[in-house]
Amino acid sequence: MGFVNKPKTVKGQETLDKIILEAERLFSEQGYYKTSVKEITKAAEVGIGTFYIYFKDKRSVYQAILTDYGHIIRKTIAENISQADTRIEAERIGIETFLNLVRTRPSMYNVIWQALYVDKKLFIDYYTTFSENYKKQIRAAQDKGEIIKSYDPEVLSYMLMGISNFIGLRYAMFDDKDDLDPILDDVMKVMVKGLYSKE
């Protein structure tokens, strides 16, 4: 990541991790624009000069967090769906993995969606990267005959991301007490059988 100066020692990595952790917490709790570098360094118990060893500015640490979120989500989903036998099974596991991730790190929604106001290009790039990865999986499933080949992979990628994002909002951010199994059952029924009655 070009916006982070990577440390060369274990102690340096620990310091960097503290800065990122506190920046993430503050961005989530009070927003990007209401958070200052001074507040981040105070919370991380480091000097302001130490912050600038690793980051050019506040936007750089925000971008590091955003990039890390994307990497964690994609990597965790990829690991969990690797043993799936079908695309349908992989889709369910992927959605469940995403919901469990945001349940354990609810700050993800707060921080990610702020990108729309911090820098619209960051927001676009974040979801475009997800779409590009999704499209590869969709095309592979189309080649196997699991997904109808005439459907546009890009349209499908954003539809499926939309399902995950808004199911996540309701059942991971608004309220995380619900059992995910019946929710996932309904989502998968709609995906497999369609939405509208054929009568």
Stockholm file with secondary structure:
# STOCKHOLM 1.0

chainA/1-199         MGFVNKPKTVKGQETLDKIILEAERLFSEQGYYKTSVKEITKAAEVGIGTFYIYFKDKRSVYQAILTDYGHIIRKTIAENISQADTRIEAERIGIETFLNLVRTRPSMYNVIWQALYVDKKLFIDYYTTFSENYKKQIRAAQDKGEIIKSYDPEVLSYMLMGISNFIGLRYAMFDDKDDLDPILDDVMKVMVKGLYSKE
#=GR chainA/1-199 SS CTTBCCCSSHHHHHHHHHHHHHHHHHHHHHCSTTCCHHHHHHHHTCCHHHHHHHBSSHHHHHHHHHHHHHHHHHHHHHHHHTTCSSHHHHHHHHHHHHHHHHHHCTHHHHHHHHHHHHCHHHHHHHHHHHHHHHHHHHHHHHHTTSSCTTSCHHHHHHHHHHHHHHHHIIIIIICCCSCHHHHHHHHHHHHHHCSSCCC
#=GC SS_cons         CTTBCCCSSHHHHHHHHHHHHHHHHHHHHHCSTTCCHHHHHHHHTCCHHHHHHHBSSHHHHHHHHHHHHHHHHHHHHHHHHTTCSSHHHHHHHHHHHHHHHHHHCTHHHHHHHHHHHHCHHHHHHHHHHHHHHHHHHHHHHHHTTSSCTTSCHHHHHHHHHHHHHHHHIIIIIICCCSCHHHHHHHHHHHHHHCSSCCC
//
